[in-house]
Amino acid sequence: MRIIIHTGMHKTGMTSLQGLMSGSSEILLKHGIYYPAGGHAVHRGCMAVMDPAWNPQAMQQQIDVARHQGAEILMLSSESISTYSVQWHGGGLDGSGPE
């Protein structure tokens, strides 16, 4: 499963692009791309590693749904993570440190 994380700074048209992708989710899926429904809360919930309430199972659940739908790619989009850095988190999603 490939995972594409689309992020951009606030006020750069992200909401419009996210709306387009959400509205095109069926077309994307026909091309092997799963774009989760549920908007900002679902997407941010998968990637908000800086949030003390973050649960890595949120990402795994979306991967599982994407696989079940037959997708090869999971696409997530959230401007909320555009200010994160590897130094803040310590590395990958598993906390293993910078690569």
C-alpha positions, 0 to 999 in steps of 0.5 A: 500500500502506497500512502500519499500525504498531501499537505500544504500551508494554511490559506493556499487553497487546500480546502478547495482541493480537498473538496474536489478530491472528496467529491471525486472519491468514486472516480479516484477509487476506480483508478486505485486511489482511496480518499477517505470520507469524513473530511478533516477529522478523519485525515488529521486523525490519521496523521496528527502525531503531535496530538497527545490523543493521537492513536496510530490505529486510526492510520491502520484502519484507513489502510485496512479500508483502502485495501478492502476497497481494492485500492493500491494508494491511500491518499490523505490530506491535511494542512494541519500537519504542514508545520510538523517537523521530524525534530518535533516528533522524533522521526517516523510514525512509529517514533523510531527517530529520523532516518 
